[in-house]
Amino acid sequence: MNKIILIIRREFLTRVRKKTFIIGTILFPLLYLGLIFGTGYIADKTREDINVAVIDRSGLFTENLIKTVNGNDTSNTLQLVTADTEKVMAGYDTVGYDGYVIIPASFNWRTGVDSNKLMVNTKKTYGIGALEPIEKKLNQAWAQIKKDSLGIDAAKQTIINSSLKIKVNNEKDKNADAGTATLIGYVSGFLMYLILLLYGSQVMMGVTEEKTSRIAEVVVSSVKPFQLMIGKIIGIGMVALTQFLIWIACIFLIYNIGKTTGSGADATSMVGQIQSVFTSVNIPLVLGSFIFYMLGGFFFYASLYAAIGSAINEDMREAQSLSFPITMLVIFSIFIMMTAVKDPNSSIAVWASIIPFSSPIVMMSRILFGVPNTVPWWQLGLSM
């Protein structure tokens, strides 16, 4: 037993003292901080302003209509051009327009939308979705033209636009929130995916390194191979757990700082969303389950990676080819997890949460929907 402890101690201290561990431990909370406070800023700064000239030959579009659909949005605007239209079409980019759209004289509000297709002429190739705001404003103007032509006033339109919305009321769990469960399910699933592959491959590389450097021959002369494998797996598992606990502590610290020092409306909104997440889930159950499944999943996959490491020689390309099936098991589990968060009670979600290779990822996503209301205790126990 003392020999296993010595191996665990060596594996743990060797890895936590490495610069890669220190950098990775510090970098993750910083990336999380950037996600909270930088997403909105980057989105605002990278949004391209698009100004499109509207050349109306149908007489349906008016200045007031264009002004109404533009509203307060100054980044994607329509401008009605009534004079020197040929000049604007020939050199629109020299007079402040990014493109122009022609409303033909044959444009008829009585025909269907599909028969009234418009072409925005530009000298740039825009990304997918870049012109969606322009298309949305043209559709808003087109809808208003049809309303006016049909004599539908604002009051009637309000009645027409009213719709039914369904909200689920879980009689057994009043705090259940499917949106929050789905969000955390995705986050925990991908975090589990990262940990299993990252630290599992470290076990494989560690075994391979000891084989090539002849360390294993010296160590095996004093300890049993099983003791060496257990010590190595537990040691690296403790490294993963230590890093995870540091990340969680940093995330809670950043969250508490963000509540008082949010940068702008986007950051404040995101902090508010995170606060609602923390208050709508059973944090002790989620964290306890995550740590259990992280360690259980790690030991399962680390054993497989260790077996591969013991079977290969110095060629790391051979290790990559042999570890590919294990990687596919984790990726396959991620795909099942995506199905489980949509329907946690489906047959594939239930069975995948019990099967060892997929249970760490899939069961974590199901637990968030409620225990024992969605996940019975017997399923949770069988999974463990």
C-alpha positions, -999 to 999 in steps of 0.1 A, spaced: 0 0 0 29 24 8 44 18 -26 11 27 -43 10 59 -22 45 68 -33 36 63 -69 5 84 -65 26 111 -48 52 111 -76 26 112 -104 7 140 -87 37 162 -77 54 157 -111 24 170 -130 12 198 -108 47 214 -108 48 215 -146 43 248 -163 16 233 -185 -5 226 -155 0 260 -140 -7 278 -173 -38 256 -180 -52 262 -145 -48 299 -148 -59 302 -184 -93 285 -181 -108 310 -156 -94 339 -177 -111 324 -208 -143 321 -187 -140 357 -177 -135 367 -213 -166 347 -222 -187 366 -197 -174 402 -203 -160 400 -238 -187 383 -258 -210 413 -261 -181 437 -267 -166 415 -295 -201 411 -311 -206 448 -312 -172 456 -326 -172 429 -353 -207 437 -366 -204 453 -400 -225 483 -409 -245 478 -441 -263 506 -458 -285 496 -487 -302 520 -512 -338 512 -521 -347 522 -556 -385 519 -557 -402 518 -592 -434 504 -578 -444 535 -558 -452 513 -528 -423 523 -505 -423 557 -488 -398 577 -467 -420 573 -436 -422 536 -441 -384 532 -445 -379 554 -414 -403 532 -394 -386 499 -403 -351 514 -396 -361 525 -362 -331 531 -339 -308 507 -357 -280 526 -374 -259 496 -383 -281 480 -409 -302 506 -427 -324 511 -458 -324 545 -476 -350 553 -502 -335 568 -533 -358 588 -556 -335 611 -575 -305 602 -598 -312 565 -595 -291 556 -625 -262 575 -610 -266 557 -577 -268 523 -594 -236 530 -613 -215 543 -584 -233 534 -552 -201 526 -534 -188 561 -540 -218 578 -524 -220 559 -491 -240 528 -500 -228 491 -496 -254 480 -522 -287 487 -538 -320 469 -543 -345 476 -570 -382 473 -563 -396 466 -599 -427 483 -612 -444 449 -615 -441 444 -577 -476 434 -566 -487 431 -530 -515 407 -541 -490 380 -551 -472 357 -528 -439 365 -512 -420 339 -532 -430 355 -565 -416 388 -553 -379 380 -550 -355 409 -547 -318 411 -556 -293 431 -534 -265 442 -557 -231 446 -539 -194 445 -547 -187 424 -516 -192 388 -506 -210 389 -472 -210 360 -448 -240 339 -441 -265 359 -421 -249 393 -427 -277 406 -448 -305 390 -426 -312 424 -409 -317 440 -443 -340 412 -454 -359 415 -422 -365 452 -426 -376 448 -462 -401 421 -451 -413 445 -423 -419 472 -449 -436 447 -473 -459 434 -445 -469 470 -436 -477 477 -473 -500 447 -474 -517 457 -442 -523 492 -454 -536 479 -488 -559 454 -471 -572 480 -446 -558 462 -415 -552 487 -388 -528 484 -358 -555 470 -335 -565 442 -359 -529 434 -365 -523 430 -328 -551 405 -326 -538 386 -356 -502 385 -342 -513 371 -308 -503 335 -303 -505 308 -278 -475 299 -256 -470 267 -236 -452 267 -203 -446 234 -186 -457 231 -149 -439 202 -132 -462 194 -103 -435 173 -86 -407 198 -90 -418 235 -90 -382 247 -95 -376 225 -126 -363 245 -156 -357 227 -189 -338 256 -204 -313 257 -175 -310 219 -174 -302 218 -211 -276 246 -208 -258 230 -179 -262 196 -195 -243 207 -226 -216 225 -205 -210 195 -182 -210 171 -211 -184 189 -230 -163 196 -199 -164 159 -191 -154 151 -227 -124 175 -223 -113 159 -190 -117 123 -202 -97 128 -233 -71 152 -219 -61 133 -188 -68 98 -202 -43 105 -230 -18 117 -203 -20 82 -188 -12 67 -221 17 91 -228 30 85 -192 30 47 -197 47 51 -231 73 74 -217 83 51 -189 86 22 -214 108 41 -238 130 56 -210 133 22 -192 119 37 -160 92 10 -159 119 -18 -158 134 -2 -127 101 5 -110 86 -29 -118 116 -46 -100 103 -31 -67 65 -29 -72 40 -51 -90 27 -40 -124 -9 -37 -110 4 -14 -82 22 8 -108 -9 11 -130 -32 19 -100 -8 45 -87 -4 62 -120 -41 63 -127 -50 76 -92 -22 102 -93 -32 116 -126 -69 115 -115 -60 136 -85 -43 161 -108 -76 163 -128 -97 167 -96 -74 194 -83 -75 214 -115 -113 210 -117 -118 222 -81 -95 252 -87 -116 261 -118 -148 258 -99 -135 281 -72 -123 306 -97 -157 305 -116 -176 312 -84 -151 341 -76 -156 356 -110 -193 352 -108 -194 371 -75 -171 398 -89 -193 401 -120 -224 407 -100 -209 440 -88 -185 450 -116 -203 440 -148 -191 457 -180 -221 469 -199 -256 456 -205 -245 424 -222 -222 414 -192 -249 423 -167 -275 403 -186 -251 373 -188 -243 375 -150 -281 376 -144 -285 345 -165 -258 327 -145 -274 338 -113 -307 322 -124 -288 290 -132 -273 288 -98 -307 293 -81 -327 268 -102 -305 237 -98 -294 216 -69 -258 227 -68 -245 201 -42 -261 173 -62 -247 186 -95 -212 191 -82 -211 159 -63 -224 139 -93 -200 156 -116 -170 148 -94 -181 112 -91 -187 107 -128 -155 126 -137 -134 103 -115 -154 71 -125 -152 80 -162 -115 89 -158 -106 56 -142 -126 37 -169 -110 55 -198 -76 58 -182 -74 20 -179 -81 17 -216 -55 43 -224 -30 26 -201 -36 -7 -219 -28 11 -252 3 27 -238 16 -7 -226 10 -22 -261 28 3 -282 65 10 -288 82 43 -294 61 52 -325 34 77 -313 16 74 -346 7 39 -335 -7 53 -303 -29 77 -322 -43 50 -344 -50 26 -314 -65 54 -293 -89 64 -321 -116 39 -311 -116 52 -275 -119 87 -287 -149 77 -308 -166 62 -278 -164 96 -260 -175 115 -291 -204 90 -295 -214 97 -259 -215 134 -267 -239 128 -296 -261 107 -273 -259 135 -247 -273 159 -272 -303 136 -277 -307 131 -239 -310 169 -231 -339 171 -256 -357 140 -242 -341 127 -210 -366 99 -207 -360 84 -242 -349 48 -244 -315 57 -258 -309 83 -231 -318 58 -203 -297 29 -216 -267 52 -225 -268 66 -190 -263 31 -176 -237 17 -200 -202 24 -185 -185 40 -215 -213 66 -220 -228 70 -185 -204 97 -172 -215 121 -199 -251 111 -205 -262 105 -169 -248 139 -159 -270 156 -185 -301 137 -173 -295 144 -136 -300 181 -142 -337 174 -152 -344 162 -116 -338 133 -93 -360 112 -87 -387 128 -108 -369 124 -141 -341 101 -131 -353 74 -107 -329 65 -79 -325 29 -92 -312 43 -126 -288 66 -108 -276 38 -86 -272 14 -115 -253 40 -134 -228 44 -106 
